[in-house]
């Protein structure tokens, strides 16, 4: 699965630097999470906004792909390992918290339309995006999650291919935590964001990495 969340590595490094001495003092270091479904306990979980990211990818001029990020993901997951197909997920993504490698481009994504016209992309005060699952079909470590994605005031069905990536107790918050990654592809024109097509691709690949903490 692709990774487009490179800026998160800097945050992870800061946390690891602070935690490493405690680990090595006990011998060989071990990460607290493991890809072991037996570690998952039934209950309600909340997204950890500091460690959950939505990566997006578009093609620019047919030359190369360009990446960006949404952060501060919030939401809830209800899961029972004995009945994974009954899982429910509801997450919200603040579109205003978008990051790119170019300040000019980031500003362009959020600027108002010229002379009172329609914005090229999200506009200056976009409502948060929201995904609410309607069905989950689990298959071992993976699952197909279908639901309704609301973006730019428009709701469309979207299907994610998800994978369980780890579970354990967060050494800082002391909370049971489970992680997932997922990906899908949408057409931004389906959500009324059609500026510069085809020079900037209509197709947008989404790569999701979310940590959920038990409540």
N, C-alpha and C positions, 0 to 999 in steps of 0.2 A: 504494500500500500504506500502511496506517495506521502512524502512529508513536506509540508510547506509552512512549517511553524518554527523556522530557524530562530527568530528573535526570542522564542521561549527558552532557548538553550542558555542564554545569558542569565535569566532568572533562575533556572535550574542550577547553574553553576554556583550562584551566590548561596543558595540553600545547601548545596552539597558541601561547599567549603566550610560552612558553619557546623555541619553535622558530621563530617568525616572523622574528626578526632575522636568523637564518642564511639564511632564504629570500630576504628582501628585499635582502640584501647582494649577491645574485647577479642581481638584476633582478626581474622580475615573479614573484610567488610561485606555486608550483605544488604541488599535493598529490601525495604519492608514489604514490597508488593511482589506477588508471584502469580503466574498465569495458571491458577488452580481454582476451578469452580467450587471446590469444596469449601473455600474460604468465604464464599458469598452467603450472607444470611438474609432471610426474608425481612422486608420492611420498606420504609420510605426513606429515600435519599434526596439530598439537595446538591445541586451542582456547585462545585468549588470555583467561584469566578476568577480566582487568582491563577488557576491552573487548567482552565478550559478555554479552548480557542477554536475558531472557525477560519480555516484557510481557504482562500478563493483564488482561482486561476483563470485568466482569459488569454486569448492570443492577440498579439499586437501586430497589425499590418501583414500577417502571414509570415513574419520574420521569426518571432520567438514568443514564448509565454511570459506573462507578467503575473506576479503574485501579490496578494494583500492579505490582511488579517482583520477579523472582528474579535474583540475581547470582551471580558466581563459577562460571560454567558451565565444566565441564571435559569433556574428551573428545577423540576422534580422528576424523580424516577421511583416507581413502585415496582418491586420485583419479588418473586418467590421462586427460588431455584427448583422447587418441586413442580412448578407450573410456569416455565419461562414464557410460554406463548400468551400468558395473561398479563405480561409486563405492560406498564404504561409510562410514557415519557412526555413531558411538556416542558419545552425550553424556550427561552426568550433571548434574543440577541439584540443589543442596543446598536442600531446601525450607525449612530453618531460616533461610536467608538471604532472607527475604521482606521487602519494604519497601512501606509504604503511606504516604499523607499523614497518617495518624492513628496515633499511638503506641497509643492504646486499641484500635484495630482490629487493628494488627499483633500486639499481645499476645493479643487474642481468637483470632486465627488459630492461635496456638501454645499456648494454655492447655489444661490437662487438662480432662477432662469433669467436670461437677458431681457431687459426691458419688460419685466413682469411676465415673461413667457414661461413655458414648462422647463424645469431644470433638466440638464443633460442626464444626470444620474439621480441621486437621492434627494437633493435639495437641502436647505439649511436646517430643517427641523423634522427629519423623518421619524415616523413611528417605529418602535422596535419591531424586528421580525420575530415570528413565533412559529414553532413547529409543535403540533399535537398529534401523537400517534393514534392510529385507528386500528392497526393490526400488527402483530409480531409473530414471525414464523422462525423459531429457533432451530438450529441444526448444529449441535455440538457447541464449539466456541464461537460460531457465527450466527447471525440472524438477519433476516430481511425485515426491515421496519418500514411500514407504509403509514403515511399520515398527511395532514393538511399543513402546508407551509403558507403563511401569510407574509407577504413582502410588498412594500409600497402600496398597501391598502388592497391588495389582490390576493385571493386565496386559491391555491392550486394543489392537487394531490402530488406528493413526491415520495419516492421510495429510496431508502438508504440501505446500503449493504454495510452491516456493522460487524464488529469483531470485539470480543471480550479480550482485554489486554492485561488485566491484573487486579488483584485484591489483597487487602491486608490492612493493618492499622497505621494511620498516618502518625509518624513519631512526634510531630509537633502539636497537631490538634487532638491527638489520641483517639480520633474517630475512625471507625471502620470505613474503608474507602474502596470503591471499585471503579475501574477505568474501562472506557470503550473508545474505539475509533470507528469512524464511519465515513463513507464517501458516496457521492451521487453527482449527477450532472443535470443542470437546469438550463432553460433558455430564459435569459433576462427579459426578452421581449414579451414573454408570457406574463410578466409582472409589470408591464408598462415602462420598462427601462430599455429603450431601443436606440439611443444615440450612437452614431458612428458605426452602426452595423453596415457592411461586414468588416470594416477596417479594424474595429475592436470586436472580437467574436461575440456572436449571440450566445454561444455555449459557454457556460461557466461551470467549472469543476469545483465542487465543495469538498473539503477534507476536514473532518471534525475530530477533535480530541477532547474528551470530557472526563473529568474526575467527579464522582458523586460521593458525598459523605453521608453516612447514616445519621438520621435525626432521632 
